[in-house]
Amino acid sequence: MIVTEKAMRPASPKRCCYYCQQPIGGTHTTDCVLYRRKITLAIEIEIDVPYNSSANDVEYYYTDGNGIYELARYFVTDGNAWDVKMGDTIGEPFLDE
């Protein structure tokens, strides 16, 4: 990824990336914070639903907007454990200048 003037600090006379110090026209290092990638992030939570609920009933409840308040309450309540899984990279690396 080529370093452009967008990566410079506006008040600095240095013509380089503010984060990885590579010169304009050079290549960002892979540990530079501007060198980004997209990932998938899945959050799996366990909730209580009525025993006789079908998958369609649950999906309707949580996608219709009614259940969003219950989900929000779940995430702000202390003591709830949630499992975050990072999936595969989506697409190619890109610069966030």
C-alpha positions, 0 to 999 in steps of 0.5 A: 500500500503506497503512502500518500499525503493523506497519511501525513500529520497536517501540522508536521513538516515531515513528508511521511506517514504519521503512524509508520514513518514511511516516506510519501511514495513508499509503502506502509508497513503491515503493522501501520494502523492505516493498513486495514482489513475487513473481517466477519464478526459473529456474536452468539448469545443464549436467550430464554424463549418459550418452550413451544416457540418455533425457529420462525417465531423466534426469528420473527420476534427478533427481526421485527424490532420487538426483541431488539430492546431485549437484546440491548438489555442483555448486553448491558446487564452485568454477568452475561457471558457472550462468545465473540468469534472472528471469522475469515478475512473479507476482501483484500487489505486496504488503506484507511487514510 
